[in-house]
Amino acid sequence: MTPEPTTAHDEAQLEQLIADQMSAIREKDLDRIMNSYAPDVVVFDVKPPLQIKGADAFRWMWEVCLRYFAASWKTEIRDLSLTVSGDLAFGHWLCRSTGMEDGHPASQTLL
C-alpha cells in the first residue's frame, strides 16, 4: 500500500518544519524558534517546571536556556517517525546534542 500523495506531502512539510526549528535553536534565533507555536501552547520538558503553559512562558524558558548553549553546540536528529491523518499529526525522534566544550555544565551526564 502506497501512502496517499497528501500524506507524503504533509510528512515532508513536517520534516522541514522540524529541521527549521532545529536550525533556529542552533542559531539561537528566538523569534524563529517561537514562530510555529500557538499562543496557548502546552509544552512538556525534561527539567522543571516540566509543563510550560502558553507561548509567553515558553519564550521565557528559551530566553533563559539559550544563553547556556555553547557556541560549538550542535544537534543531530535520529529515528524520526511521523504519523499524519487529515489535520492531525504526531511525531517523535531522538535529538542528540554534540559539540559542547569540555567542562560545560550541559555536557555533564546525570546518573
DSSP file (Angstrom, degrees, kcal/mol; ACC not computed):
  #  RESIDUE AA STRUCTURE BP1 BP2  ACC     N-H-->O    O-->H-N    N-H-->O    O-->H-N    TCO  KAPPA ALPHA  PHI   PSI    X-CA   Y-CA   Z-CA
    1    1 A M              0   0    0      0, 0.0     0, 0.0     0, 0.0     0, 0.0   0.000 360.0 360.0 360.0 124.3    0.0    0.0    0.0
    2    2 A T        -     0   0    0      1,-0.1     0, 0.0     0, 0.0     0, 0.0  -0.713 360.0-105.8 -92.6 143.9    1.5    3.3   -1.0
    3    3 A P        -     0   0    0      0, 0.0    -1,-0.1     0, 0.0     0, 0.0  -0.312  41.0 -97.8 -65.6 150.4    0.9    6.4    1.1
    4    4 A E     >  -     0   0    0      1,-0.1     4,-2.1     4,-0.0     3,-0.3  -0.388  31.6-118.5 -63.8 144.8   -1.6    9.0   -0.3
    5    5 A P  H  > S+     0   0    0      0, 0.0     4,-2.4     0, 0.0     5,-0.2   0.868 114.7  55.3 -54.9 -37.0    0.2   11.9   -2.0
    6    6 A T  H  > S+     0   0    0      2,-0.2     4,-2.9     1,-0.2     5,-0.2   0.918 106.9  49.7 -63.0 -43.0   -1.2   14.3    0.5
    7    7 A T  H  > S+     0   0    0     -3,-0.3     4,-2.7     2,-0.2    -1,-0.2   0.923 111.4  48.2 -62.5 -45.1    0.2   12.3    3.4
    8    8 A A  H  X S+     0   0    0     -4,-2.1     4,-2.1     2,-0.2    -1,-0.2   0.901 113.4  48.4 -62.4 -40.3    3.7   12.2    1.8
    9    9 A H  H  X S+     0   0    0     -4,-2.4     4,-2.2    -5,-0.2    -2,-0.2   0.922 111.8  49.0 -64.8 -44.1    3.5   15.9    1.2
   10   10 A D  H  X S+     0   0    0     -4,-2.9     4,-2.3     1,-0.2    -2,-0.2   0.901 110.8  50.4 -62.2 -42.0    2.3   16.6    4.8
   11   11 A E  H  X S+     0   0    0     -4,-2.7     4,-2.7     1,-0.2    -1,-0.2   0.904 109.4  51.2 -63.5 -40.8    5.2   14.5    6.2
   12   12 A A  H  X S+     0   0    0     -4,-2.1     4,-2.0     1,-0.2    -1,-0.2   0.897 109.8  50.1 -63.3 -39.8    7.7   16.4    4.0
   13   13 A Q  H  X S+     0   0    0     -4,-2.2     4,-2.3     2,-0.2    -2,-0.2   0.905 111.3  48.7 -64.6 -40.7    6.3   19.7    5.4
   14   14 A L  H  X S+     0   0    0     -4,-2.3     4,-2.5     2,-0.2    -2,-0.2   0.910 109.2  52.3 -65.5 -42.0    6.6   18.4    8.9
   15   15 A E  H  X S+     0   0    0     -4,-2.7     4,-2.3     1,-0.2    -1,-0.2   0.902 111.5  47.4 -59.5 -40.6   10.2   17.2    8.3
   16   16 A Q  H  X S+     0   0    0     -4,-2.0     4,-2.8     2,-0.2    -2,-0.2   0.899 110.0  52.5 -67.9 -40.4   11.0   20.7    7.0
   17   17 A L  H  X S+     0   0    0     -4,-2.3     4,-2.2     2,-0.2    -2,-0.2   0.911 111.4  46.7 -60.6 -43.2    9.3   22.3   10.0
   18   18 A I  H  X S+     0   0    0     -4,-2.5     4,-2.5     2,-0.2    -2,-0.2   0.917 112.9  49.1 -65.8 -43.7   11.4   20.2   12.4
   19   19 A A  H  X S+     0   0    0     -4,-2.3     4,-2.2     1,-0.2    -2,-0.2   0.909 112.0  48.8 -62.6 -41.7   14.6   20.9   10.5
   20   20 A D  H  X S+     0   0    0     -4,-2.8     4,-2.4     2,-0.2    -1,-0.2   0.899 110.7  51.4 -63.9 -40.1   13.8   24.7   10.5
   21   21 A Q  H  X S+     0   0    0     -4,-2.2     4,-2.1     2,-0.2    -2,-0.2   0.924 110.4  47.6 -63.2 -45.1   13.1   24.5   14.2
   22   22 A M  H  X S+     0   0    0     -4,-2.5     4,-2.5     1,-0.2    -1,-0.2   0.883 111.2  51.8 -65.1 -37.5   16.4   22.8   15.0
   23   23 A S  H  X S+     0   0    0     -4,-2.2     4,-2.2     2,-0.2    -2,-0.2   0.919 108.9  50.4 -62.9 -43.8   18.2   25.3   12.8
   24   24 A A  H  <>S+     0   0    0     -4,-2.4     5,-2.7     2,-0.2     4,-0.3   0.885 111.0  49.2 -62.6 -38.5   16.6   28.2   14.7
   25   25 A I  H ><5S+     0   0    0     -4,-2.1     3,-1.2     3,-0.2    -2,-0.2   0.941 110.7  48.9 -66.9 -46.9   17.7   26.6   18.0
   26   26 A R  H 3<5S+     0   0    0     -4,-2.5    -2,-0.2     1,-0.3    -1,-0.2   0.870 114.8  45.7 -59.6 -36.0   21.3   26.1   16.9
   27   27 A E  T 3<5S-     0   0    0     -4,-2.2    -1,-0.3    -5,-0.2    -2,-0.2   0.457 108.5-127.8 -86.1  -1.1   21.3   29.8   15.7
   28   28 A K  T < 5 +     0   0    0     -3,-1.2     2,-1.1    -4,-0.3    -3,-0.2   0.871  50.8 159.9  55.6  40.4   19.7   30.9   18.9
   29   29 A D     >< -     0   0    0     -5,-2.7     4,-2.4     1,-0.2     3,-0.2  -0.765  19.5-174.2 -95.9  91.0   17.1   32.8   16.9
   30   30 A L  H  > S+     0   0    0     -2,-1.1     4,-2.2     1,-0.2    -1,-0.2   0.846  80.0  53.2 -59.1 -40.1   14.3   33.2   19.4
   31   31 A D  H  > S+     0   0    0      1,-0.2     4,-0.9     2,-0.2    -1,-0.2   0.921 112.0  45.2 -63.9 -42.5   11.8   34.7   17.0
   32   32 A R  H  4 S+     0   0    0     -3,-0.2     4,-0.4     2,-0.2     3,-0.3   0.876 110.5  55.0 -67.9 -36.7   12.2   31.8   14.6
   33   33 A I  H >< S+     0   0    0     -4,-2.4     3,-0.6     1,-0.2    -2,-0.2   0.936 114.7  39.3 -58.8 -45.5   12.0   29.3   17.5
   34   34 A M  H >< S+     0   0    0     -4,-2.2     3,-1.7     1,-0.2    -1,-0.2   0.573  90.3  95.5 -83.1  -9.6    8.7   30.7   18.6
   35   35 A N  T 3< S+     0   0    0     -4,-0.9    -1,-0.2    -3,-0.3    -2,-0.1   0.773  86.7  42.7 -55.2 -33.0    7.3   31.2   15.1
   36   36 A S  T <  S+     0   0    0     -3,-0.6     2,-0.4    -4,-0.4    -1,-0.3   0.307  91.8 101.3-102.5  10.5    5.4   28.0   14.9
   37   37 A Y    <   -     0   0    0     -3,-1.7    18,-0.0     4,-0.0    -3,-0.0  -0.799  67.2-129.1-101.2 137.2    3.8   27.9   18.4
   38   38 A A    >   -     0   0    0     -2,-0.4     3,-1.8     1,-0.1    17,-0.1  -0.426  28.5-111.6 -73.1 153.3    0.2   28.8   19.1
   39   39 A P  T 3  S+     0   0    0      0, 0.0    16,-2.2     0, 0.0    17,-0.4   0.805 118.5  48.1 -56.6 -29.9   -0.4   31.4   21.9
   40   40 A D  T 3  S+     0   0    0     14,-0.2    14,-0.0    15,-0.1    -2,-0.0   0.031  82.3 151.4-102.0  27.3   -1.9   28.6   24.1
   41   41 A V    <   -     0   0    0     -3,-1.8    13,-3.8    12,-0.1     2,-0.4  -0.213  32.5-155.1 -57.5 145.1    0.8   26.0   23.5
   42   42 A V  E     -A   53   0A   0     11,-0.2     2,-0.4     2,-0.0    11,-0.2  -0.995  14.8-172.4-122.9 123.4    1.4   23.5   26.3
   43   43 A V  E     -A   52   0A   0      9,-2.8     9,-3.2    -2,-0.4     2,-0.5  -0.936  15.0-152.1-121.0 137.3    5.0   22.0   26.3
   44   44 A F  E     -A   51   0A   0     -2,-0.4     7,-0.2     7,-0.2     2,-0.2  -0.937  23.1-175.8-107.6 131.0    6.3   19.2   28.4
   45   45 A D        -     0   0    0      5,-2.7    -2,-0.0    -2,-0.5     0, 0.0  -0.689  36.5-118.0-123.3 171.9   10.1   19.4   29.1
   46   46 A V  S    S+     0   0    0     -2,-0.2     5,-0.0     2,-0.1    -1,-0.0   0.507  95.9  52.7 -89.4  -6.1   12.7   17.2   30.9
   47   47 A K  S >  S-     0   0    0      3,-0.1     3,-2.4     1,-0.0    -2,-0.2  -0.912  99.2 -42.8-128.8 156.5   13.5   19.8   33.5
   48   48 A P  T 3  S+     0   0    0      0, 0.0    -2,-0.1     0, 0.0    -1,-0.0  -0.268 122.4  36.5 -56.1 139.9   11.4   21.8   36.0
   49   49 A P  T 3  S-     0   0    0      0, 0.0     2,-2.3     0, 0.0    -3,-0.0  -0.963  81.2-169.1 -87.1   9.4    8.8   23.1   35.7
   50   50 A L  S <  S+     0   0    0     -3,-2.4    -5,-2.7    -6,-0.0     2,-0.5  -0.131  71.4  56.2  69.5 -41.5    8.2   20.1   33.4
   51   51 A Q  E     -A   44   0A   0     -2,-2.3     2,-0.5    -7,-0.2    -7,-0.2  -0.985  67.4-171.0-122.9 127.1    5.0   21.6   32.0
   52   52 A I  E     -A   43   0A   0     -9,-3.2    -9,-2.8    -2,-0.5     2,-0.5  -0.969   6.6-159.4-119.4 125.4    5.0   25.0   30.4
   53   53 A K  E     +A   42   0A   0     -2,-0.5     4,-0.4   -11,-0.2   -11,-0.2  -0.914  52.9  12.1-111.5 123.6    1.7   26.7   29.5
   54   54 A G  S  > S-     0   0    0    -13,-3.8     4,-2.1    -2,-0.5   -14,-0.2   0.241  77.8 -96.1  95.2 146.0    1.5   29.5   27.0
   55   55 A A  H  > S+     0   0    0    -16,-2.2     4,-2.8     1,-0.2     5,-0.2   0.835 120.0  57.0 -64.6 -34.5    3.8   31.0   24.4
   56   56 A D  H  > S+     0   0    0    -17,-0.4     4,-2.1     2,-0.2    -1,-0.2   0.930 110.4  43.4 -64.1 -43.8    5.0   33.8   26.7
   57   57 A A  H  > S+     0   0    0     -4,-0.4     4,-2.0     2,-0.2    -2,-0.2   0.882 114.8  50.3 -67.2 -38.5    6.2   31.3   29.3
   58   58 A F  H  X S+     0   0    0     -4,-2.1     4,-2.0     2,-0.2    -2,-0.2   0.900 109.5  50.7 -67.7 -40.2    7.7   29.1   26.6
   59   59 A R  H  X S+     0   0    0     -4,-2.8     4,-2.6     1,-0.2    -2,-0.2   0.918 109.0  51.5 -61.7 -43.6    9.6   32.0   25.1
   60   60 A W  H  X S+     0   0    0     -4,-2.1     4,-2.2     1,-0.2    -1,-0.2   0.907 107.1  53.7 -60.6 -41.6   10.9   33.0   28.6
   61   61 A M  H  X S+     0   0    0     -4,-2.0     4,-2.5     1,-0.2    -1,-0.2   0.921 110.7  46.4 -59.2 -43.7   12.2   29.4   29.0
   62   62 A W  H  X S+     0   0    0     -4,-2.0     4,-2.9     2,-0.2     5,-0.2   0.899 108.3  55.7 -65.5 -40.4   14.0   29.6   25.7
   63   63 A E  H  X S+     0   0    0     -4,-2.6     4,-0.7     1,-0.2    -1,-0.2   0.910 113.2  42.2 -57.4 -42.2   15.5   33.1   26.6
   64   64 A V  H  < S+     0   0    0     -4,-2.2     3,-0.3    -5,-0.2     4,-0.3   0.927 118.4  44.2 -70.1 -45.6   16.9   31.6   29.8
   65   65 A C  H >< S+     0   0    0     -4,-2.5     3,-2.1     1,-0.2     4,-0.4   0.879 101.6  64.2 -71.2 -40.1   18.2   28.3   28.2
   66   66 A L  H >< S+     0   0    0     -4,-2.9     3,-1.3     1,-0.3    -1,-0.2   0.816  92.4  63.6 -59.7 -31.2   19.8   29.7   25.1
   67   67 A R  T 3< S+     0   0    0     -4,-0.7    -1,-0.3    -3,-0.3    -2,-0.2   0.715 100.8  54.1 -66.9 -16.9   22.4   31.7   26.9
   68   68 A Y  T <  S+     0   0    0     -3,-2.1     2,-0.5    -4,-0.3    38,-0.3   0.530  81.9 104.6 -93.2  -6.8   23.8   28.4   28.3
   69   69 A F  S <  S-     0   0    0     -3,-1.3    31,-0.0    -4,-0.4    -3,-0.0  -0.629  75.3-123.1 -77.9 126.0   24.2   26.7   24.9
   70   70 A A    >   -     0   0    0     -2,-0.5     3,-1.8     1,-0.1    -2,-0.1  -0.275  17.4-116.7 -65.0 153.1   27.9   26.7   23.9
   71   71 A A  T 3  S+     0   0    0      1,-0.3    -1,-0.1     3,-0.0    29,-0.1   0.807 117.5  51.7 -60.3 -29.6   28.9   28.4   20.7
   72   72 A S  T 3  S+     0   0    0     27,-0.2    -1,-0.3     2,-0.0    -2,-0.1   0.391  82.7 129.5 -88.5   3.5   30.1   25.0   19.4
   73   73 A W    <   +     0   0    0     -3,-1.8     2,-0.3   -47,-0.1    26,-0.2  -0.333  30.6 171.9 -65.9 136.5   26.8   23.2   20.3
   74   74 A K  E     -B   98   0B   0     24,-2.9    24,-2.6    -2,-0.1     2,-0.3  -0.906  18.9-141.5-137.5 164.7   25.1   21.2   17.5
   75   75 A T  E     -B   97   0B   0     -2,-0.3     2,-0.4    22,-0.2    22,-0.2  -0.931   5.3-162.4-129.6 156.1   22.2   18.8   17.3
   76   76 A E  E     -B   96   0B   0     20,-1.9    20,-3.0    -2,-0.3     2,-0.5  -0.990  10.6-150.4-137.2 126.1   21.5   15.6   15.4
   77   77 A I  E     +B   95   0B   0     -2,-0.4     2,-0.3    18,-0.2    18,-0.2  -0.842  22.1 174.5 -99.2 132.7   18.0   14.2   14.9
   78   78 A R  E     +B   94   0B   0     16,-2.7    16,-2.8    -2,-0.5    -2,-0.0  -0.944  53.7  18.1-133.7 156.6   17.7   10.4   14.6
   79   79 A D  E    S-     0   0B   0     -2,-0.3     2,-0.3    14,-0.2    -1,-0.1   0.851  71.9-172.8  56.1  42.9   14.8    7.9   14.3
   80   80 A L  E     -     0   0B   0     13,-0.1     2,-0.4    -3,-0.1    13,-0.2  -0.500   3.7-176.8 -67.4 129.0   12.3   10.5   13.1
   81   81 A S  E     -B   92   0B   0     11,-2.4    11,-2.0    -2,-0.3     2,-0.4  -0.991   1.8-176.0-132.3 124.1    8.8    8.9   13.0
   82   82 A L  E     -B   91   0B   0     -2,-0.4     2,-0.4     9,-0.2     9,-0.2  -0.945   9.9-169.0-121.9 142.1    5.8   10.9   11.7
   83   83 A T  E     -B   90   0B   0      7,-2.7     7,-2.5    -2,-0.4     2,-0.4  -0.993  10.7-174.7-128.5 123.4    2.1    9.9   11.6
   84   84 A V  E     +B   89   0B   0     -2,-0.4     2,-0.3     5,-0.2     5,-0.2  -0.966  12.4 166.4-122.9 133.3   -0.3   12.0    9.6
   85   85 A S  E >   -B   88   0B   0      3,-2.9     3,-1.7    -2,-0.4     2,-0.3  -0.827  65.2 -58.3-145.9 104.0   -4.0   11.6    9.4
   86   86 A G  T 3  S-     0   0    0     -2,-0.3    -1,-0.1     1,-0.3     0, 0.0  -0.449 120.8 -13.3  63.2-122.9   -6.0   14.5    8.0
   87   87 A D  T 3  S+     0   0    0     -2,-0.3     2,-0.4    -3,-0.1    -1,-0.3   0.155 122.7  85.0 -99.2  19.7   -5.4   17.6   10.1
   88   88 A L  E <   +B   85   0B   0     -3,-1.7    -3,-2.9     2,-0.0     2,-0.3  -0.969  52.2 174.5-122.5 135.9   -3.7   15.7   12.9
   89   89 A A  E     -B   84   0B   0     -2,-0.4     2,-0.4    -5,-0.2    -5,-0.2  -0.997  12.1-166.3-141.3 145.9   -0.1   14.7   13.1
   90   90 A F  E     +B   83   0B   0     -7,-2.5    -7,-2.7    -2,-0.3     2,-0.3  -0.971  12.3 176.6-126.7 144.4    2.2   13.0   15.7
   91   91 A G  E     +B   82   0B   0     -2,-0.4     2,-0.3    -9,-0.2    -9,-0.2  -0.999   7.6 176.0-146.4 148.4    6.0   12.9   15.6
   92   92 A H  E     +B   81   0B   0    -11,-2.0   -11,-2.4    -2,-0.3     2,-0.3  -0.989  10.7 153.3-148.8 152.6    8.8   11.7   17.8
   93   93 A W  E     -     0   0B   0     -2,-0.3     2,-0.5   -13,-0.2   -14,-0.2  -0.971  41.8-101.7-163.5 167.9   12.5   11.5   17.4
   94   94 A L  E     -B   78   0B   0    -16,-2.8   -16,-2.7    -2,-0.3     2,-0.5  -0.877  29.1-161.6 -99.8 136.1   15.8   11.4   19.3
   95   95 A C  E     -B   77   0B   0     -2,-0.5     2,-0.5   -18,-0.2   -18,-0.2  -0.968   5.8-165.2-121.4 116.1   17.7   14.6   19.4
   96   96 A R  E     -B   76   0B   0    -20,-3.0   -20,-1.9    -2,-0.5     2,-0.4  -0.868   8.8-146.1-104.8 130.7   21.4   14.3   20.4
   97   97 A S  E     +B   75   0B   0     -2,-0.5     2,-0.3   -22,-0.2   -22,-0.2  -0.786  25.8 167.1 -94.8 137.0   23.4   17.3   21.4
   98   98 A T  E     +B   74   0B   0    -24,-2.6   -24,-2.9    -2,-0.4     9,-0.0  -0.863  42.2  57.0-137.2 171.8   27.1   17.4   20.5
   99   99 A G        +     0   0    0     -2,-0.3     2,-0.2     1,-0.3   -27,-0.2   0.577  59.3 153.4  85.1  10.6   29.9   19.9   20.4
  100  100 A M        -     0   0    0    -26,-0.1    -1,-0.3    -3,-0.1     3,-0.1  -0.516  47.2-114.8 -73.1 140.6   29.9   21.0   24.0
  101  101 A E    >   -     0   0    0     -2,-0.2     3,-2.1     1,-0.1     6,-0.2  -0.381  43.7 -83.5 -69.2 152.4   33.2   22.3   25.2
  102  102 A D  T 3  S+     0   0    0      1,-0.3    -1,-0.1    -2,-0.1     0, 0.0  -0.325 117.2  17.4 -55.2 132.9   35.0   20.3   27.9
  103  103 A G  T 3  S+     0   0    0      1,-0.3    -1,-0.3    -3,-0.1     5,-0.1   0.349  84.2 144.1  86.4  -6.8   33.7   21.2   31.3
  104  104 A H    X   -     0   0    0     -3,-2.1     3,-2.1     1,-0.1     4,-0.4  -0.489  55.5-129.3 -66.2 132.9   30.5   22.9   30.0
  105  105 A P  G >  S+     0   0    0      0, 0.0     3,-1.2     0, 0.0    -1,-0.1   0.818 105.8  57.7 -55.1 -33.9   27.7   22.2   32.5
  106  106 A A  G 3  S+     0   0    0    -38,-0.3    -6,-0.1     1,-0.2    -2,-0.1   0.647  97.9  62.1 -73.4 -13.1   25.3   20.9   29.8
  107  107 A S  G <  S+     0   0    0     -3,-2.1    -1,-0.2    -6,-0.2     2,-0.2   0.515  80.8 105.2 -89.3  -4.3   27.8   18.3   28.7
  108  108 A Q    <   -     0   0    0     -3,-1.2     2,-0.4    -4,-0.4     0, 0.0  -0.555  68.1-132.8 -79.7 140.1   27.7   16.5   32.1
  109  109 A T        -     0   0    0     -2,-0.2     2,-0.4     2,-0.0    -2,-0.1  -0.771  12.3-140.1 -93.7 132.7   25.8   13.3   32.3
  110  110 A L              0   0    0     -2,-0.4     0, 0.0     1,-0.1     0, 0.0  -0.772 360.0 360.0 -90.1 135.2   23.4   12.7   35.2
  111  111 A L              0   0    0     -2,-0.4    -1,-0.1     0, 0.0    -2,-0.0   0.379 360.0 360.0-110.8 360.0   23.4    9.3   36.7
